[in-house]
Structure formats: C-alpha cells, structure tokens
Amino acid sequence: MLKQRIITALWLIPLVLGTIFYLPPVYFSWALVPVFAIAAREWGRIIDPNCDVTKWSFTCTVAVVLVAINFIVPANEIWMRGQLHPVMLALIMLGVFWWIIALLLVLFFPKSSGWWKNNPMLKSMFGQLTLLPCFAALITIKSQDSLANPYLGGTLLLLVMLVVWAADSGAYFAGKAFGRHKLIARVSPGKTVEGLLGGLVTTLIVVAGVMYFSPEQEWRLVAAVTLVTALASALGDLSESMFKRVANIKDSGSILPGHGGVLDRIDSLTAALPVFALLYLIFWM
C-alpha cells in the first residue's frame, strides 16, 4: 500500500503543479470537468452504493452543470475590471453557506442524519453543494493571473494546497504522538483534538513562508486566513467521512492506487477552496 501511495504521488504531484502553474485558465477550467465528473461518479456511491443508474445520472448532471458554467462564464471573463463575475461570486458564497450547514451536520451526527440518510435527493443536493463551489473557487483563484504576475493564480492555489497538506500532515503526526481526546468519534474515530491542534500549528509554517517571500503582508491577517482555511479543510475531511459512514463505504473510489478515489484526495479542498476564495475577495480585492 505504501509503495502504491508513493508511486501515485510521484506522478500526481508534478502533474498537479504543472497544471496549476502552466495551463492557461481557459484550458484549466475545461481540464477540471472530467476530474470533477469522476468525483461526482464517486459521490453517486454515497447517494446509493448499489444503484448504477443513480451514480451515472448524478455524474451526468454535475458534468452538464460544469460545462454550462464554463460556457456562461469563460475563464478569461471571470474577472472584469477587478470585479468577480456574479455567477462565480454566488457559487462561492453558496459554498461557504453550505459548509456552515455541513458543520452543524457533523457536530450533531448521527442525530443530524435522520432527515437525509434515506433521501437520495438531499444527498444529491449535498454533493452538488460540495463539488460545484469548489470548481468555481478553483477557476476563480487560478484566473487571478495578471500581466504583472502571470503565476499569481497558480501561487495562490499552491498556498491553499500547502495549507491543507500541512494541516493534514501535522494532524496525523501530532495525533499519533499526543492524541488522547477524540475529536468527533461518531464521525471519524481516528481523529483527535491534539491532532487538530497540531495541524493548525503546522500551518504556521506556511504563514512564515508567505511572510518571508511577501513581507509587506499583515502577518496577523495571513495567519488568521490560514488558520480558518485549515479548519475548513478539516471540516471537508470530516464531512466526507460522515457521508461515507452513512453509505457504509471506506473509500470513495479506487482510481488512484494507494490513495482511494478523487473525492478522497480533494475532500479537504472542497471546503478549503471556497472559504479561502471568499476571504481573499474580502481582504485582498
């Protein structure tokens, strides 16, 4: 398993980095469609693990919406005179609102699942609220490339990914070393309060890196945005764990050897990206 994880990471990391830095925003937005369609196919297992019709109908629905977004708001028209296109803004704000609801669902699980666990329509809606705002946030941030800094969008995306990776890695090692108190055992028995705190501390390394390369930034603001983004990433992970627990599945898929499915790899980002995008709009635009 470890060998498979390493091999997958060795080809996946350069592919992701090359895509976010060197693929133009227009092509980037279209390249994301099949990736999110695969994630939608995996969410179809959460809706109904035993019904292929449900899985494929949800996949097609999400794919059609993604294509429609790309036609309605081409990547080169997302930012006009420094203003974000209202469709993208609405999707990002809808995503942040959804994650507030998801937080309540996680905190009050399993009681909170009583009204949705047997309702395919609600689980389908939850899947769309998870995937579509993340898609919008990704291309919104990526399209921030400017003449003065053509790699700005890619750098911002990398920063979010580093925050998520630092929070996840810090939580893992801190949890292994110091974990005593369960975070939300009903949702994810392996996660601890000490792990969460360790992950938040680890993300401060990213803050230090930002301040080193961009010392004109206000460090308190950078630290606050980083910590909120890290907390959102933890929520994304817990939320998917909750939905998979109800569906009685361990991994969302098997397309990435050693890592599970696409949804397993982007679960933290589905929450972190819309939250970061909205904070970026508020404080830096």
C-alpha positions as CSV (number, residue, x, y, z in Angstrom):
1,M,0.0,0.0,0.0
2,L,2.8,2.4,0.9
3,K,4.6,1.7,-2.3
4,Q,1.5,2.4,-4.3
5,R,0.9,5.6,-2.5
6,I,4.5,6.8,-3.2
7,I,4.3,5.8,-6.9
8,T,1.0,7.6,-7.3
9,A,2.3,10.7,-5.6
10,L,5.4,10.8,-7.7
11,W,3.4,11.2,-10.9
12,L,0.4,13.1,-9.5
13,I,2.3,15.9,-7.7
14,P,4.2,17.1,-10.9
15,L,1.0,16.8,-12.9
16,V,-0.9,19.0,-10.5
17,L,1.9,21.6,-10.2
18,G,2.3,21.7,-13.9
19,T,-1.4,22.2,-14.4
20,I,-1.9,25.0,-11.9
21,F,1.1,26.9,-13.0
22,Y,1.4,26.4,-16.7
23,L,-2.0,25.6,-18.1
24,P,-3.9,28.8,-19.2
25,P,-7.1,29.4,-17.2
26,V,-9.4,28.7,-20.1
27,Y,-7.8,25.2,-20.6
28,F,-7.6,24.7,-16.9
29,S,-11.3,25.2,-16.4
30,W,-12.0,22.6,-19.1
31,A,-9.4,20.1,-17.7
32,L,-11.2,20.2,-14.4
33,V,-14.5,19.0,-15.9
34,P,-13.5,15.3,-16.2
35,V,-11.8,15.4,-12.8
36,F,-15.0,16.6,-11.1
37,A,-17.1,14.3,-13.2
38,I,-15.1,11.4,-11.7
39,A,-15.6,12.9,-8.2
40,A,-19.3,13.1,-9.0
41,R,-19.4,9.4,-10.0
42,E,-17.8,8.6,-6.6
43,W,-20.4,10.8,-4.8
44,G,-23.0,8.7,-6.6
45,R,-21.9,5.8,-4.4
46,I,-22.7,7.9,-1.4
47,I,-26.2,8.6,-2.7
48,D,-26.8,4.9,-3.4
49,P,-23.9,2.4,-3.3
50,N,-26.0,-0.2,-5.1
51,C,-27.6,1.7,-7.9
52,D,-25.6,2.4,-11.1
53,V,-28.4,4.5,-12.6
54,T,-28.1,6.9,-9.6
55,K,-24.3,7.1,-9.9
56,W,-24.3,7.8,-13.6
57,S,-27.3,10.2,-13.6
58,F,-25.6,12.3,-10.9
59,T,-22.4,12.2,-12.8
60,C,-24.1,13.4,-16.0
61,T,-26.0,16.1,-14.1
62,V,-22.8,17.6,-12.5
63,A,-20.9,17.3,-15.8
64,V,-23.6,19.2,-17.6
65,V,-23.6,22.0,-15.0
66,L,-19.8,22.3,-15.1
67,V,-19.9,22.6,-18.9
68,A,-22.7,25.2,-18.6
69,I,-20.6,27.2,-16.1
70,N,-17.6,27.2,-18.5
71,F,-19.8,28.4,-21.4
72,I,-21.7,31.0,-19.3
73,V,-18.6,32.3,-17.6
74,P,-15.4,31.7,-19.7
75,A,-12.3,31.7,-17.6
76,N,-11.0,34.9,-19.3
77,E,-14.2,36.7,-18.3
78,I,-14.3,35.7,-14.6
79,W,-12.5,38.9,-13.6
80,M,-13.6,42.1,-15.3
81,R,-12.0,45.4,-14.2
82,G,-11.1,43.7,-10.9
83,Q,-14.6,42.6,-10.2
84,L,-15.6,38.9,-9.9
85,H,-18.4,37.7,-12.2
86,P,-21.6,37.5,-10.2
87,V,-22.2,33.8,-11.1
88,M,-18.8,32.8,-9.6
89,L,-19.4,35.0,-6.6
90,A,-22.8,33.4,-6.0
91,L,-21.4,29.9,-6.2
92,I,-18.5,30.7,-3.8
93,M,-20.9,32.3,-1.3
94,L,-23.3,29.4,-1.7
95,G,-20.4,27.0,-1.0
96,V,-19.4,28.8,2.2
97,F,-23.0,28.8,3.4
98,W,-23.2,25.0,2.7
99,W,-20.1,24.4,4.8
100,I,-21.7,26.2,7.7
101,I,-24.6,23.8,7.4
102,A,-22.2,20.8,7.0
103,L,-20.5,21.9,10.2
104,L,-23.8,21.5,12.0
105,L,-24.5,18.2,10.4
106,V,-21.1,16.9,11.5
107,L,-21.3,18.3,15.1
108,F,-24.7,16.7,15.6
109,F,-24.1,13.4,13.8
110,P,-25.6,10.8,13.9
111,K,-28.8,12.5,15.0
112,S,-28.5,15.0,12.1
113,S,-28.5,12.2,9.6
114,G,-32.0,11.2,10.5
115,W,-33.6,13.5,7.9
116,W,-31.3,12.9,5.0
117,K,-29.7,9.5,5.2
118,N,-32.6,7.8,3.3
119,N,-33.2,10.8,1.0
120,P,-31.3,10.4,-2.3
121,M,-32.5,13.9,-3.5
122,L,-30.9,15.6,-0.4
123,K,-27.7,13.6,-0.7
124,S,-27.6,14.6,-4.4
125,M,-28.0,18.2,-3.4
126,F,-25.3,17.9,-0.8
127,G,-23.0,16.5,-3.5
128,Q,-23.6,19.4,-5.8
129,L,-23.1,21.9,-3.0
130,T,-19.8,20.2,-2.2
131,L,-18.4,20.0,-5.8
132,L,-19.7,23.0,-7.7
133,P,-18.5,25.8,-5.4
134,C,-15.1,24.1,-5.2
135,F,-14.9,24.1,-9.0
136,A,-15.9,27.7,-9.1
137,A,-13.3,28.6,-6.5
138,L,-10.6,26.7,-8.3
139,I,-11.0,28.6,-11.6
140,T,-11.7,31.9,-9.8
141,I,-8.4,31.7,-8.0
142,K,-6.5,30.3,-11.0
143,S,-7.8,33.1,-13.2
144,Q,-6.2,35.7,-10.9
145,D,-3.1,35.6,-13.2
146,S,-2.1,39.1,-14.2
147,L,0.3,40.8,-16.5
148,A,2.4,41.9,-13.6
149,N,2.4,38.4,-12.1
150,P,1.4,35.6,-14.5
151,Y,1.8,33.0,-11.8
152,L,-0.3,34.7,-9.2
153,G,-3.3,32.3,-9.5
154,G,-1.1,29.2,-9.5
155,T,0.8,30.5,-6.5
156,L,-2.5,31.1,-4.6
157,L,-3.7,27.6,-5.4
158,L,-0.4,26.2,-4.3
159,L,-0.7,28.1,-1.0
160,V,-4.1,26.6,-0.3
161,M,-2.8,23.1,-1.1
162,L,0.2,23.6,1.2
163,V,-2.1,24.8,4.0
164,V,-4.3,21.6,3.5
165,W,-1.2,19.4,3.3
166,A,0.4,21.0,6.4
167,A,-2.8,20.7,8.4
168,D,-3.3,17.1,7.4
169,S,0.3,16.0,7.9
170,G,0.6,17.9,11.2
171,A,-2.7,16.4,12.4
172,Y,-1.5,12.9,11.6
173,F,1.8,13.1,13.4
174,A,0.5,15.1,16.3
175,G,-2.4,12.7,16.7
176,K,0.0,9.7,16.6
177,A,2.3,11.3,19.2
178,F,-0.1,13.1,21.5
179,G,-3.6,12.1,20.6
180,R,-5.7,11.3,23.7
181,H,-9.0,13.1,23.2
182,K,-11.3,12.1,20.3
183,L,-12.4,15.0,18.1
184,I,-15.7,13.6,16.9
185,A,-15.5,9.9,17.4
186,R,-19.0,9.4,15.9
187,V,-17.8,10.7,12.5
188,S,-14.1,9.7,12.4
189,P,-12.8,7.6,15.4
190,G,-9.1,8.2,14.4
191,K,-9.1,12.0,14.7
192,T,-8.2,13.7,17.9
193,V,-8.3,17.2,19.3
194,E,-4.5,17.1,19.8
195,G,-4.2,16.1,16.1
196,L,-6.3,19.1,15.0
197,L,-4.3,21.5,17.1
198,G,-1.0,20.0,15.8
199,G,-2.3,20.5,12.3
200,L,-3.1,24.1,13.0
201,V,0.3,24.7,14.4
202,T,2.0,23.1,11.4
203,T,0.1,25.5,9.1
204,L,2.0,28.4,10.7
205,I,5.0,27.2,8.6
206,V,3.0,28.3,5.5
207,V,2.4,31.6,7.2
208,A,6.2,32.0,7.8
209,G,6.8,31.2,4.1
210,V,4.3,33.8,3.0
211,M,5.8,36.5,5.2
212,Y,9.3,35.6,4.0
213,F,8.5,36.0,0.3
214,S,5.9,38.7,0.8
215,P,6.9,40.7,3.9
216,E,4.6,43.6,3.1
217,Q,1.6,41.4,4.1
218,E,0.0,41.9,7.5
219,W,1.1,38.7,9.4
220,R,-2.0,38.6,11.7
221,L,-4.3,38.7,8.7
222,V,-2.3,36.0,6.8
223,A,-2.2,33.8,10.0
224,A,-6.0,34.2,10.5
225,V,-6.9,33.4,6.9
226,T,-4.5,30.4,7.0
227,L,-6.0,29.0,10.2
228,V,-9.6,29.5,9.0
229,T,-8.7,27.7,5.8
230,A,-7.1,24.9,7.7
231,L,-10.1,24.5,9.9
232,A,-12.3,24.4,6.7
233,S,-10.1,21.7,5.3
234,A,-10.6,19.6,8.4
235,L,-14.4,20.1,8.1
236,G,-14.2,18.9,4.4
237,D,-12.5,15.7,5.5
238,L,-14.9,15.1,8.4
239,S,-17.9,15.8,6.2
240,E,-16.9,13.2,3.6
241,S,-16.2,10.7,6.4
242,M,-19.7,11.3,7.7
243,F,-21.3,10.7,4.3
244,K,-19.2,7.6,3.7
245,R,-20.0,6.2,7.1
246,V,-23.8,6.5,6.4
247,A,-23.2,4.9,3.0
248,N,-21.0,2.2,4.6
249,I,-18.1,2.6,2.2
250,K,-14.4,3.0,3.2
251,D,-13.0,4.8,0.1
252,S,-15.0,6.8,-2.4
253,G,-13.2,5.0,-5.3
254,S,-10.0,3.3,-6.4
255,I,-8.8,5.3,-9.4
256,L,-5.7,6.5,-7.5
257,P,-3.8,3.4,-6.3
258,G,-3.0,3.6,-2.7
259,H,-5.0,6.9,-2.3
260,G,-8.6,5.8,-3.0
261,G,-10.7,7.9,-5.2
262,V,-10.6,11.5,-6.5
263,L,-13.1,12.5,-3.8
264,D,-10.8,11.1,-1.1
265,R,-8.0,13.3,-2.4
266,I,-10.0,16.6,-2.7
267,D,-12.3,16.3,0.3
268,S,-10.4,18.8,2.3
269,L,-10.1,21.1,-0.7
270,T,-13.8,21.1,-1.4
271,A,-14.2,23.2,1.8
272,A,-10.9,25.0,2.0
273,L,-11.1,26.5,-1.5
274,P,-14.4,28.3,-1.3
275,V,-13.6,29.6,2.1
276,F,-10.2,30.8,1.1
277,A,-11.6,32.4,-2.1
278,L,-14.2,34.3,-0.2
279,L,-11.6,35.5,2.4
280,Y,-9.3,36.5,-0.5
281,L,-12.1,38.6,-2.0
282,I,-12.9,40.3,1.3
283,F,-9.3,41.1,2.3
284,W,-7.2,41.4,-0.8
285,M,-9.6,42.5,-3.6
